Amino acid sequence: WIGTPPQEFALIVDTGSTVTYVPCNSCDQCGNHQDPKFQPDLSDTYHPVKCNPDCTCDTENDQCTYERQYAEMSSSSGILGEDLVSFGNMSELKPQRAVFGCENAETGDLFSQHADGIMGLGRGDLSIVDQLVEKGVINDSFSLCYGGMEVGGGAMVLGQISPPSDMVFSHSDPDRSPYYNIELRGLHVAGKKLDINPQVFDGKHGTILDSGTTYAYLPEAAFLPFIQAITSELHGLKQIRGPDPNYNDVCFSGAGSEIPELYKTFPSVDMVFDNGEKYSLSPENYLFKHSKVHGAYCLGVFQNGKDPTTLLGGIVVRNTLVTYDREHSKVGFWKTNCSVLWERLNASSISPAPAPLGGEVAATDMSPAPATDMSPAPLGGEISDTGMPPAPLGGEVSNTGMPPAPLGAEISDTGMPPASAPNGAPSHVISGDFQVGYITFVISFSVKYLDLKPHVSELSTSIAKELEVNTSQVHLLNMTSAGNGSLISCSIYPEGSANYFSNTTAMHIISRLAEVQLPDTFGSYKLVNWKVQPPLKKSWRQQHYLVVFMAIIITLMLGLSVYGIWFVWRWRQEATISYKPVGS
């Protein structure tokens, strides 16, 4: 709830985002969502965030702005406002002033999703958690519990809870990565340890836990033994094609429709952490329902392309209370029935611990929207009967009014890359008529401007090779000095005369942006941000230049032909004239 009097919104909680936003009533580029748009004029306590040195500024209106872009090319942008924020009648937390985004434009799946907006729980100045911690009203901890495959609902607890005695913890290192990470060391299937080097889960950024990703993604060295172990344990089931013939989903029929009975057919999976503790996954934590065949299920675990990152999305924590204990740098897992957890919390079976400075812990029911919309994906993707598993979000570009730490789906100055879309796992389809005309991005280099300038041609060639495009498609827009280093902004345009990229090609280029490997000539470097842009608007002359050119040629040819005919006729006429002698 936002404002005075409060205006109610249904938000999707996302540990991979650092900004909370809802549609503003001034937004004419927003879709139709569950609740009416926020009306700042109707709130007695609303104040816009004025321009300041820490924000991206709309100087004309003297207001801070924000912008978010996701790897599947949804985007949200607007202004930053401050108002009283609360979490419903059942919350113990009193209304608190907080900064949030008042959305003026949204594209892609954000436009079409049922939920009103997103609640960012990542690390960063705009995160609702960081703001409440900064005010001293909650401990530096929060917990999420999502419903299962069939039953939605769940709960969110802002603040610390007294963990159950059998909650399993893993260390989470905020210094290693701004993502919420855990230290996964192995996998067991049906009680059997898989032959996977523990370092596989430690590559790049380690194992990332992100509620904003729907499914799970493993590096190739872990995925292949995992899928082989799962299929070898399935007896009496028939492997069938997935719901969409365009994708190679691994699906099986003959398991029945009773979710609680799936353990009789599908094996259990154990995640082994660095401290030796195991967290057991039930079949609903790695399967999703086949949308076209009754009693059939597909694996919701995919290979993460060539990316060595292990990414665990919302499917892994179905019916699991996950505690993000940021104060003690650990993440806890406790298997439970999330649909009834709210009642159990109120019954104090898991009593929240006291908040600092006499503040109160907020616990809120996570089911304001219908159960089908209770999805851990922040872009409206559901864990349900779909055969279209969305790719990891990774790639939300930070252009906020306050500099957030990049979390989960964000890219900023830390150079944290998005998780790439895995082979065989389809990407999100762009809704509406949105087309990607070109892609812009900025890379910072440790090499000075004067040292970098002579190697511009080599840089273009190297970038083209890494992004698997032609050199002619890479345009270096600007090169500037930045301290002891340099900043280069580039654009990637469609090949040839094409006016826009296909969604598949655009997703492929974006997924490779953070994986670019340049020669040593360019020193150390990192991706600062990227954006997708609509096709360039062409003038009437540009759009019809070929027709105009042909018309001119034809006109010239006709003109020359007419002139030629007239010239020949005139010559013949003169040749037939009889001249009389002068003296006659």
C-alpha positions as CSV (number, residue, x, y, z in Angstrom):
1,W,0.0,0.0,0.0
2,I,1.3,3.5,-0.9
3,G,0.1,6.9,0.1
4,T,-2.3,8.6,2.4
5,P,-5.0,7.4,2.1
6,P,-3.4,4.2,1.0
7,Q,-3.7,2.9,-2.6
8,E,-3.3,-0.9,-2.9
9,F,-1.1,-2.7,-5.4
10,A,-0.1,-6.3,-6.1
11,L,3.6,-6.6,-6.6
12,I,5.9,-9.5,-7.6
13,V,8.7,-9.8,-5.1
14,D,12.1,-10.0,-6.8
15,T,15.5,-10.6,-5.1
16,G,17.2,-9.7,-8.4
17,S,15.9,-6.1,-8.6
18,T,16.8,-3.1,-6.4
19,V,13.9,-0.8,-7.2
20,T,10.2,-1.0,-6.3
21,Y,7.8,0.5,-8.9
22,V,4.1,0.8,-9.7
23,P,2.4,2.4,-12.7
24,C,1.7,6.2,-12.4
25,N,-1.6,7.6,-13.5
26,S,0.3,9.7,-16.0
27,C,1.5,6.6,-17.7
28,D,0.0,6.2,-21.2
29,Q,2.5,3.5,-22.1
30,C,1.5,1.1,-19.3
31,G,-0.7,-2.0,-19.7
32,N,-3.8,-3.0,-17.8
33,H,-2.9,-4.5,-14.5
34,Q,-4.7,-5.8,-11.4
35,D,-5.2,-2.5,-9.7
36,P,-5.7,1.2,-10.7
37,K,-2.6,3.2,-11.3
38,F,-1.0,5.2,-8.5
39,Q,-2.4,8.8,-8.3
40,P,0.2,11.0,-6.6
41,D,-2.2,13.9,-6.4
42,L,-4.6,11.9,-4.2
43,S,-1.9,11.2,-1.6
44,D,-1.4,13.8,1.1
45,T,2.1,12.4,1.9
46,Y,3.6,12.1,-1.6
47,H,6.7,14.0,-2.6
48,P,8.7,13.7,-5.8
49,V,12.4,13.1,-5.4
50,K,14.1,16.3,-6.5
51,C,17.2,16.3,-8.6
52,N,20.4,15.7,-6.6
53,P,24.0,14.6,-7.3
54,D,23.2,11.0,-6.7
55,C,20.4,10.6,-9.3
56,T,19.7,10.6,-13.0
57,C,17.9,13.9,-13.4
58,D,15.0,15.2,-15.5
59,T,16.2,18.8,-15.4
60,E,13.1,20.2,-17.1
61,N,10.9,19.0,-14.2
62,D,13.6,18.9,-11.5
63,Q,12.9,15.2,-10.7
64,C,15.0,12.1,-10.3
65,T,14.3,9.3,-12.8
66,Y,14.9,5.6,-13.0
67,E,15.1,3.1,-15.8
68,R,15.2,-0.7,-15.8
69,Q,15.8,-3.1,-18.7
70,Y,15.7,-6.9,-18.6
71,A,17.5,-9.4,-20.8
72,E,14.3,-10.6,-22.3
73,M,13.8,-6.9,-23.4
74,S,11.1,-5.8,-21.0
75,S,11.7,-2.3,-19.6
76,S,10.3,0.1,-17.0
77,S,11.0,3.8,-16.6
78,G,9.6,6.7,-14.7
79,I,10.3,9.1,-11.9
80,L,11.2,8.6,-8.3
81,G,8.8,9.5,-5.6
82,E,8.7,9.2,-1.8
83,D,5.6,8.3,0.2
84,L,4.3,6.2,3.1
85,V,4.5,2.5,2.3
86,S,2.8,-0.2,4.2
87,F,2.1,-3.9,3.7
88,G,-1.6,-4.4,4.4
89,N,-3.8,-4.8,7.4
90,M,-2.1,-8.0,8.6
91,S,1.3,-6.5,8.8
92,E,2.9,-5.5,12.1
93,L,5.1,-3.0,10.4
94,K,3.8,0.6,10.7
95,P,3.8,2.7,7.5
96,Q,7.3,4.0,6.6
97,R,8.4,6.6,4.2
98,A,10.3,5.0,1.2
99,V,11.5,5.9,-2.2
100,F,9.8,4.1,-5.1
101,G,9.4,4.3,-8.9
102,C,6.3,6.0,-10.3
103,E,6.2,4.3,-13.7
104,N,5.7,6.3,-16.9
105,A,6.5,3.6,-19.5
106,E,6.8,-0.1,-19.7
107,T,7.4,-2.6,-22.5
108,G,7.5,-6.3,-23.2
109,D,6.1,-8.7,-20.6
110,L,5.9,-6.0,-18.0
111,F,3.2,-4.4,-20.1
112,S,1.1,-7.6,-20.3
113,Q,1.6,-9.1,-16.8
114,H,-1.3,-9.2,-14.4
115,A,0.6,-7.9,-11.4
116,D,0.9,-4.1,-11.0
117,G,4.7,-3.9,-10.6
118,I,7.8,-5.2,-8.8
119,M,9.1,-5.1,-5.3
120,G,12.9,-5.0,-5.4
121,L,14.5,-6.9,-2.5
122,G,18.1,-6.8,-3.8
123,R,21.0,-5.0,-2.3
124,G,21.0,-1.3,-3.1
125,D,19.9,2.2,-1.9
126,L,16.5,1.8,-3.6
127,S,15.8,-1.7,-2.3
128,I,12.8,-1.7,0.1
129,V,14.9,-3.9,2.4
130,D,17.8,-1.5,2.5
131,Q,15.6,1.5,3.1
132,L,13.8,-0.2,6.1
133,V,17.1,-1.4,7.5
134,E,18.6,2.1,7.1
135,K,15.6,3.5,9.1
136,G,16.3,0.9,11.8
137,V,12.8,-0.6,11.8
138,I,13.9,-4.1,10.8
139,N,16.9,-6.3,11.1
140,D,19.0,-6.9,8.0
141,S,17.1,-10.0,7.0
142,F,14.0,-11.1,5.2
143,S,12.3,-14.4,4.2
144,L,10.2,-15.6,1.3
145,C,8.0,-18.6,1.0
146,Y,6.4,-19.5,-2.4
147,G,3.5,-21.8,-3.0
148,G,3.8,-25.1,-4.8
149,M,3.1,-26.4,-8.3
150,E,-0.6,-26.2,-7.9
151,V,-1.4,-24.2,-4.8
152,G,-0.3,-20.5,-4.8
153,G,0.0,-18.1,-2.0
154,G,2.8,-17.9,0.5
155,A,4.4,-15.3,2.8
156,M,7.0,-12.7,3.0
157,V,8.7,-11.7,6.3
158,L,10.6,-8.4,6.4
159,G,13.0,-8.7,9.4
160,Q,14.6,-11.5,11.2
161,I,12.9,-14.7,12.3
162,S,13.9,-17.4,14.7
163,P,14.8,-20.2,12.3
164,P,13.4,-23.7,12.7
165,S,15.9,-26.1,14.2
166,D,16.1,-28.1,11.0
167,M,16.6,-25.2,8.6
168,V,19.6,-25.8,6.4
169,F,22.0,-22.9,5.9
170,S,24.6,-22.1,3.3
171,H,27.2,-19.3,3.5
172,S,26.4,-16.3,1.3
173,D,29.3,-14.0,0.5
174,P,28.2,-10.4,-0.3
175,D,31.8,-9.4,-1.0
176,R,32.2,-11.9,-3.8
177,S,29.1,-11.0,-5.6
178,P,26.2,-8.5,-5.3
179,Y,23.9,-11.4,-6.1
180,Y,22.4,-13.5,-3.4
181,N,24.8,-16.4,-3.6
182,I,25.2,-19.8,-1.9
183,E,28.1,-22.2,-1.8
184,L,26.8,-25.3,-3.5
185,R,29.4,-28.2,-3.6
186,G,27.5,-31.1,-5.1
187,L,24.3,-32.9,-6.2
188,H,22.8,-36.2,-5.2
189,V,20.1,-37.9,-7.2
190,A,18.2,-40.8,-5.5
191,G,20.8,-40.7,-2.8
192,K,23.7,-41.2,-5.2
193,K,26.5,-38.6,-5.5
194,L,27.0,-37.3,-9.0
195,D,30.5,-37.2,-10.4
196,I,30.8,-33.4,-10.6
197,N,33.8,-31.4,-9.6
198,P,32.7,-29.0,-6.8
199,Q,34.6,-26.2,-8.6
200,V,31.9,-26.4,-11.3
201,F,29.5,-24.7,-9.0
202,D,32.1,-22.1,-8.0
203,G,32.8,-20.8,-11.5
204,K,32.5,-17.1,-12.3
205,H,30.0,-15.9,-9.7
206,G,29.3,-19.1,-7.9
207,T,25.8,-20.4,-7.4
208,I,23.2,-17.6,-7.6
209,L,19.8,-17.7,-5.9
210,D,17.3,-15.4,-7.7
211,S,13.6,-15.4,-7.2
212,G,13.3,-13.4,-10.4
213,T,14.3,-16.4,-12.5
214,T,11.6,-19.0,-13.0
215,Y,13.7,-22.2,-13.6
216,A,17.2,-23.6,-12.8
217,Y,20.2,-23.4,-15.0
218,L,23.4,-25.5,-14.6
219,P,26.8,-25.4,-16.3
220,E,27.3,-28.1,-18.9
221,A,29.6,-30.1,-16.6
222,A,26.8,-30.4,-14.0
223,F,23.8,-30.5,-16.3
224,L,24.8,-33.5,-18.3
225,P,25.4,-35.9,-15.3
226,F,22.2,-34.5,-13.7
227,I,19.9,-35.2,-16.6
228,Q,21.5,-38.6,-17.1
229,A,21.0,-39.5,-13.5
230,I,17.3,-38.3,-13.5
231,T,16.4,-40.2,-16.6
232,S,18.1,-43.4,-15.4
233,E,15.9,-43.4,-12.4
234,L,12.6,-43.2,-14.3
235,H,11.1,-46.6,-14.9
236,G,7.8,-47.2,-16.6
237,L,7.5,-43.6,-17.9
238,K,7.5,-42.7,-21.5
239,Q,9.7,-39.8,-22.8
240,I,7.7,-37.5,-25.0
241,R,8.1,-34.2,-26.8
242,G,7.6,-31.0,-25.0
243,P,4.5,-28.7,-25.4
244,D,6.3,-26.6,-28.0
245,P,7.9,-28.5,-31.0
246,N,10.4,-25.6,-31.3
247,Y,12.1,-26.6,-28.1
248,N,13.8,-29.8,-26.9
249,D,12.2,-30.0,-23.5
250,V,12.8,-33.3,-21.7
251,C,9.3,-34.5,-20.7
252,F,7.8,-37.8,-19.5
253,S,4.2,-39.1,-19.4
254,G,2.5,-41.6,-17.2
255,A,3.3,-40.1,-13.8
256,G,-0.3,-39.2,-12.8
257,S,-1.8,-36.0,-11.8
258,E,-1.4,-36.1,-8.0
259,I,1.5,-33.8,-7.2
260,P,2.1,-35.2,-3.7
261,E,2.5,-38.6,-5.3
262,L,5.3,-37.6,-7.7
263,Y,8.0,-38.7,-5.3
264,K,7.0,-42.3,-6.0
265,T,8.0,-41.9,-9.7
266,F,10.6,-39.2,-9.8
267,P,13.8,-39.3,-7.6
268,S,14.7,-36.9,-4.9
269,V,17.6,-34.5,-5.5
270,D,19.9,-33.2,-2.7
271,M,21.9,-30.1,-2.9
272,V,25.1,-30.3,-0.8
273,F,26.5,-27.1,0.7
274,D,30.0,-26.1,1.7
275,N,29.4,-27.0,5.3
276,G,28.3,-30.6,4.4
277,E,24.6,-29.9,5.0
278,K,22.0,-31.2,2.5
279,Y,18.9,-29.6,1.3
280,S,16.4,-32.0,-0.4
281,L,14.4,-31.1,-3.4
282,S,11.1,-32.9,-4.1
283,P,10.0,-33.5,-7.7
284,E,8.0,-30.2,-7.8
285,N,11.3,-28.4,-7.3
286,Y,12.6,-29.5,-10.6
287,L,9.5,-30.3,-12.8
288,F,6.8,-28.3,-14.5
289,K,3.6,-29.6,-15.9
290,H,3.2,-30.4,-19.5
291,S,0.5,-28.1,-20.8
292,K,-0.8,-30.5,-23.5
293,V,-0.5,-34.0,-22.0
294,H,-2.4,-34.8,-18.8
295,G,-0.1,-36.5,-16.2
296,A,3.1,-35.5,-18.0
297,Y,5.9,-33.4,-16.6
298,C,9.0,-31.7,-18.0
299,L,12.4,-31.0,-16.4
300,G,12.6,-27.4,-15.3
301,V,16.4,-27.6,-15.2
302,F,18.4,-26.4,-18.2
303,Q,21.9,-26.1,-19.4
304,N,23.1,-22.5,-19.0
305,G,24.7,-22.2,-22.4
306,K,28.4,-21.8,-22.2
307,D,28.0,-19.7,-19.0
308,P,29.7,-21.3,-16.0
309,T,27.2,-19.7,-13.6
310,T,24.8,-21.9,-11.7
311,L,21.5,-20.1,-11.4
312,L,18.7,-21.4,-9.1
313,G,15.3,-19.8,-9.8
314,G,11.9,-19.9,-8.1
315,I,11.2,-23.5,-9.1
316,V,13.9,-24.8,-6.7
317,V,12.3,-23.1,-3.7
318,R,8.7,-24.0,-4.2
319,N,7.1,-24.8,-0.8
320,T,10.3,-23.7,0.9
321,L,10.9,-20.9,3.4
322,V,14.1,-19.1,2.3
323,T,15.7,-16.8,4.8
324,Y,18.1,-14.2,3.4
325,D,20.0,-13.4,6.6
326,R,22.1,-10.6,5.2
327,E,23.3,-9.6,8.7
328,H,25.0,-12.9,9.2
329,S,25.9,-13.6,5.5
330,K,23.9,-16.8,5.1
331,V,20.8,-18.2,3.4
332,G,18.6,-20.7,5.0
333,F,16.2,-23.3,3.5
334,W,13.3,-25.0,5.3
335,K,10.8,-27.3,3.5
336,T,7.3,-26.4,4.4
337,N,3.8,-25.9,3.0
338,C,3.9,-22.2,2.0
339,S,0.2,-21.9,1.4
340,V,-0.5,-22.3,5.1
341,L,2.8,-20.7,6.4
342,W,1.0,-17.4,7.1
343,E,-1.3,-19.0,9.6
344,R,1.7,-20.8,11.2
345,L,3.6,-17.5,11.4
346,N,0.6,-15.9,13.1
347,A,0.4,-18.9,15.5
348,S,4.1,-18.1,16.4
349,S,5.4,-21.5,15.4
350,I,8.1,-19.4,13.7
351,S,8.2,-16.3,15.8
352,P,9.8,-13.2,14.3
353,A,12.8,-12.0,16.4
354,P,12.6,-8.4,17.8
355,A,13.6,-5.7,15.4
356,P,16.3,-3.2,16.4
357,L,15.4,0.1,18.2
358,G,12.0,-1.2,19.2
359,G,10.9,-1.5,15.6
360,E,8.5,-4.1,14.3
361,V,8.9,-6.9,11.9
362,A,6.7,-6.9,8.9
363,A,5.1,-10.2,7.8
364,T,2.8,-10.0,4.9
365,D,0.7,-12.5,3.0
366,M,2.0,-13.0,-0.5
367,S,-1.2,-13.8,-2.2
368,P,-3.0,-10.5,-3.0
369,A,-3.3,-11.7,-6.6
370,P,-4.9,-14.9,-7.8
371,A,-2.8,-18.0,-7.3
372,T,-2.0,-18.3,-10.9
373,D,-0.2,-15.0,-10.8
374,M,2.0,-15.9,-7.8
375,S,5.1,-16.3,-9.7
376,P,8.7,-15.8,-8.7
377,A,9.4,-14.4,-12.1
378,P,9.3,-10.6,-12.1
379,L,8.1,-10.4,-15.7
380,G,4.8,-12.3,-15.4
381,G,6.3,-15.7,-16.3
382,E,4.6,-18.4,-14.2
383,I,5.7,-21.7,-12.9
384,S,2.7,-23.5,-14.2
385,D,1.6,-25.5,-17.1
386,T,3.7,-23.7,-19.6
387,G,6.1,-25.3,-21.9
388,M,7.9,-22.1,-22.5
389,P,10.5,-21.7,-19.7
390,P,11.8,-18.2,-19.7
391,A,15.5,-17.6,-19.9
392,P,17.3,-16.1,-16.8
393,L,16.6,-12.5,-16.5
394,G,20.1,-11.3,-16.0
395,G,20.6,-8.0,-17.7
396,E,18.6,-5.3,-16.0
397,V,20.5,-2.1,-16.6
398,S,20.7,0.3,-13.8
399,N,19.9,3.9,-14.6
400,T,18.3,4.8,-11.3
401,G,17.9,8.0,-9.3
402,M,20.2,6.5,-6.7
403,P,23.1,4.2,-7.5
404,P,22.0,0.7,-6.5
405,A,24.3,-2.3,-6.2
406,P,23.7,-4.6,-9.1
407,L,21.6,-7.5,-8.0
408,G,20.6,-10.6,-9.8
409,A,19.3,-9.1,-13.0
410,E,21.1,-5.8,-13.0
411,I,24.3,-4.7,-14.7
412,S,26.3,-1.8,-13.5
413,D,29.8,-0.7,-12.7
414,T,30.7,-4.0,-11.1
415,G,30.5,-5.6,-14.6
416,M,28.3,-8.4,-13.3
417,P,27.0,-10.2,-16.4
418,P,23.6,-11.6,-17.0
419,A,23.1,-15.3,-17.1
420,S,23.0,-16.4,-20.7
421,A,20.0,-18.2,-22.1
422,P,20.7,-21.9,-22.2
423,N,20.7,-24.0,-25.3
424,G,17.3,-25.5,-25.8
425,A,15.6,-23.2,-23.3
426,P,13.5,-20.7,-25.2
427,S,13.8,-17.0,-24.5
428,H,10.8,-14.9,-23.5
429,V,8.7,-13.7,-26.4
430,I,8.4,-10.0,-26.7
431,S,4.8,-9.1,-26.3
432,G,3.1,-6.4,-28.4
433,D,4.7,-4.9,-31.5
434,F,8.0,-4.1,-29.8
435,Q,11.0,-4.6,-32.2
436,V,14.7,-4.3,-31.5
437,G,16.1,-1.9,-34.0
438,Y,19.6,-1.8,-32.5
439,I,21.5,-2.5,-29.3
440,T,23.7,0.1,-27.6
441,F,26.2,-0.6,-24.8
442,V,29.1,1.0,-22.9
443,I,32.4,-0.6,-21.9
444,S,34.9,0.9,-19.6
445,F,38.6,0.2,-20.1
446,S,41.6,0.6,-17.9
447,V,43.7,1.7,-20.9
448,K,44.0,5.5,-21.4
449,Y,42.1,7.2,-24.2
450,L,45.3,8.1,-26.2
451,D,46.6,4.5,-25.9
452,L,43.3,3.0,-27.0
453,K,42.5,5.3,-29.9
454,P,45.0,3.7,-32.4
455,H,43.4,0.3,-31.8
456,V,39.8,1.3,-32.7
457,S,39.7,-0.9,-35.8
458,E,41.0,-3.9,-33.9
459,L,38.5,-3.3,-31.2
460,S,35.6,-3.3,-33.7
461,T,36.8,-6.5,-35.2
462,S,37.2,-8.2,-31.8
463,I,33.8,-7.1,-30.6
464,A,32.2,-8.4,-33.8
465,K,33.9,-11.7,-33.4
466,E,32.8,-12.1,-29.8
467,L,29.2,-11.2,-30.5
468,E,29.2,-13.3,-33.7
469,V,28.2,-10.5,-36.0
470,N,29.8,-8.8,-39.0
471,T,32.3,-6.0,-38.4
472,S,30.1,-3.7,-40.5
473,Q,27.3,-4.1,-37.9
474,V,29.5,-2.7,-35.1
475,H,29.5,1.1,-34.8
476,L,31.8,2.8,-32.3
477,L,29.7,5.9,-31.3
478,N,31.9,7.7,-28.8
479,M,35.2,7.3,-27.0
480,T,35.9,9.4,-24.0
481,S,38.5,9.7,-21.3
482,A,37.4,8.5,-17.8
483,G,40.0,9.1,-15.1
484,N,42.9,6.9,-15.9
485,G,40.9,4.8,-18.3
486,S,38.4,5.2,-21.2
487,L,34.7,4.7,-21.9
488,I,33.5,3.5,-25.3
489,S,29.9,3.4,-26.4
490,C,29.0,1.1,-29.2
491,S,25.9,0.1,-31.2
492,I,25.1,-3.2,-33.0
493,Y,22.9,-2.8,-36.0
494,P,21.0,-5.4,-38.0
495,E,22.8,-7.0,-40.9
496,G,22.4,-5.5,-44.4
497,S,19.3,-3.6,-45.1
498,A,17.3,-5.1,-42.3
499,N,15.5,-2.6,-40.0
500,Y,15.4,-4.7,-36.9
501,F,16.8,-7.9,-35.2
502,S,14.8,-11.0,-34.8
503,N,14.1,-11.7,-31.1
504,T,16.3,-14.7,-31.1
505,T,19.3,-12.8,-32.6
506,A,18.8,-9.9,-30.2
507,M,18.7,-12.3,-27.2
508,H,21.8,-14.1,-28.4
509,I,23.8,-10.8,-28.8
510,I,22.7,-9.6,-25.3
511,S,23.6,-12.9,-23.7
512,R,27.1,-12.7,-25.1
513,L,27.7,-9.0,-24.2
514,A,29.1,-9.8,-20.8
515,E,31.1,-12.7,-22.1
516,V,33.2,-10.6,-24.5
517,Q,36.9,-11.6,-24.3
518,L,39.2,-9.0,-25.8
519,P,42.9,-9.1,-26.6
520,D,45.4,-8.0,-23.9
521,T,45.9,-4.8,-25.8
522,F,42.8,-3.4,-24.2
523,G,43.8,-4.2,-20.6
524,S,41.0,-4.9,-18.1
525,Y,37.5,-3.9,-19.0
526,K,33.9,-4.4,-18.0
527,L,30.4,-3.9,-19.3
528,V,28.8,-0.8,-17.8
529,N,25.3,-1.0,-19.3
530,W,23.3,-1.8,-22.4
531,K,20.0,-0.9,-23.9
532,V,17.8,-2.1,-26.7
533,Q,16.4,0.6,-29.0
534,P,13.4,0.5,-31.3
535,P,14.1,0.7,-35.1
536,L,15.2,4.0,-36.4
537,K,12.4,6.0,-37.8
538,K,13.1,6.6,-41.5
539,S,11.8,9.6,-43.5
540,W,9.4,9.0,-46.4
541,R,12.4,9.5,-48.7
542,Q,14.5,6.9,-46.9
543,Q,11.7,4.3,-46.8
544,H,11.0,4.7,-50.5
545,Y,14.5,5.6,-51.8
546,L,14.5,2.6,-54.2
547,V,11.2,3.5,-55.7
548,V,12.2,7.1,-56.0
549,F,15.5,6.2,-57.5
550,M,13.9,3.9,-60.1
551,A,11.3,6.5,-60.9
552,I,14.0,9.1,-61.6
553,I,15.9,6.6,-63.8
554,I,12.8,5.7,-65.7
555,T,11.9,9.4,-66.1
556,L,15.4,10.1,-67.4
557,M,15.2,7.2,-69.9
558,L,11.8,8.3,-71.1
559,G,13.1,11.8,-71.5
560,L,16.1,10.7,-73.4
561,S,14.0,8.5,-75.6
562,V,11.6,11.3,-76.4
563,Y,14.5,13.6,-77.1
564,G,16.1,11.0,-79.3
565,I,12.9,10.5,-81.3
566,W,12.4,14.2,-81.7
567,F,16.0,14.7,-82.8
568,V,15.8,12.0,-85.5
569,W,12.5,13.4,-86.8
570,R,13.9,16.9,-86.9
571,W,17.0,15.6,-88.8
572,R,14.9,13.8,-91.4
573,Q,12.7,16.8,-91.9
574,E,15.6,19.0,-92.6
575,A,17.1,16.4,-95.0
576,T,13.9,16.5,-97.2
577,I,13.7,20.3,-97.7
578,S,14.3,21.3,-101.3
579,Y,16.5,24.4,-101.7
580,K,16.2,26.7,-104.7
581,P,19.3,28.0,-106.4
582,V,20.1,31.5,-105.3
583,G,20.0,33.0,-108.7
584,S,16.6,31.5,-109.7
